[in-house]
Amino acid sequence: MAKIEVREGESIESALRRFRKRLQRSGVLQEARRHEHYLKPSERKRKRGKKQR
């Protein structure tokens, strides 16, 4: 899990922006989106086949 400390005099908006960037860099969001819906193994293979073309 990404973690940031709010700096002195920093607004919440800018701290939230830094937190979101750190989440994106660490790959947490991509992993969460990937697990959002279950894909059966056959569907996963079919999806990979379309990406390779």
KEKE-3310 file (N, C-alpha, C; in steps of 0.2 Angstrom, whole numbers, plus 5000, padded with zeros to 4 digits):
npx = (5004:5003:5010:5009:5015:5007:5014:5020:5010:5005:4992:4977:4972:4984:4991:4983:4984:4998:4997:4989:4997:5007:5001:4998:5010:5015:5007:4996:4983:4981:4981:4970:4960:4961:4957:4944:4933:4929:4938:4935:4947:4946:4941:4951:4961:4956:4955:4969:4973:4967:4973:4986:4985)
npy = (4994:5011:5025:5041:5056:5071:5086:5100:5114:5110:5108:5098:5093:5093:5084:5073:5071:5068:5056:5048:5048:5040:5028:5024:5023:5012:5002:4997:5001:4996:4982:4981:4984:4974:4963:4966:4960:4943:4933:4919:4905:4902:4913:4922:4917:4919:4933:4937:4932:4940:4952:4950:4950)
npz = (5000:4996:5004:5010:5018:5024:5020:5029:5028:5016:5004:5005:4993:4985:4992:4990:4976:4975:4982:4973:4962:4966:4969:4956:4950:4958:4954:4960:4957:4944:4947:4956:4947:4938:4945:4947:4941:4939:4928:4918:4915:4901:4895:4898:4891:4878:4878:4879:4866:4857:4860:4856:4842)
capx = (5000:5006:5009:5012:5014:5005:5019:5017:5008:5002:4984:4974:4972:4990:4993:4979:4987:5004:4995:4986:5002:5011:4997:4998:5017:5016:5003:4990:4976:4980:4980:4963:4955:4962:4953:4937:4928:4932:4938:4937:4953:4945:4940:4957:4965:4953:4957:4976:4974:4965:4979:4992:4984)
capy = (5000:5017:5029:5048:5061:5077:5091:5106:5119:5107:5107:5091:5092:5092:5078:5068:5071:5064:5049:5045:5046:5035:5022:5022:5020:5006:4997:4995:5002:4991:4976:4981:4984:4967:4959:4969:4955:4937:4930:4912:4904:4902:4920:4925:4915:4923:4940:4937:4931:4946:4957:4948:4951)
capz = (5000:4995:5010:5010:5024:5022:5022:5033:5023:5010:5004:5005:4986:4982:4995:4987:4970:4976:4984:4967:4957:4970:4968:4949:4949:4961:4951:4964:4954:4939:4950:4958:4941:4935:4949:4948:4938:4938:4921:4918:4911:4894:4893:4899:4885:4872:4878:4877:4859:4854:4861:4852:4835)
cpx = (5004:5005:5012:5011:5012:5011:5016:5016:5005:4995:4983:4974:4978:4993:4990:4982:4993:5002:4993:4992:5007:5008:4998:5005:5018:5012:4997:4984:4975:4978:4973:4958:4955:4957:4946:4932:4932:4932:4939:4943:4952:4944:4946:4961:4963:4955:4964:4977:4972:4970:4985:4991:4985)
cpy = (5006:5021:5036:5051:5068:5082:5097:5112:5117:5106:5100:5089:5090:5085:5072:5066:5067:5057:5045:5043:5040:5028:5020:5020:5013:5000:4994:4996:4997:4984:4976:4981:4977:4962:4961:4964:4949:4935:4923:4911:4904:4909:4924:4924:4919:4930:4941:4936:4937:4952:4956:4950:4958)
cpz = (5000:5001:5009:5017:5021:5025:5025:5027:5017:5010:5003:4997:4983:4985:4991:4980:4970:4977:4977:4963:4960:4969:4961:4948:4952:4958:4955:4961:4948:4942:4953:4952:4938:4939:4951:4946:4937:4931:4921:4914:4904:4892:4894:4893:4879:4872:4876:4869:4855:4854:4857:4844:4833)
residu = (MET:ALA:LYS:ILE:GLU:VAL:ARG:GLU:GLY:GLU:SER:ILE:GLU:SER:ALA:LEU:ARG:ARG:PHE:ARG:LYS:ARG:LEU:GLN:ARG:SER:GLY:VAL:LEU:GLN:GLU:ALA:ARG:ARG:HIS:GLU:HIS:TYR:LEU:LYS:PRO:SER:GLU:ARG:LYS:ARG:LYS:ARG:GLY:LYS:LYS:GLN:ARG)
# end
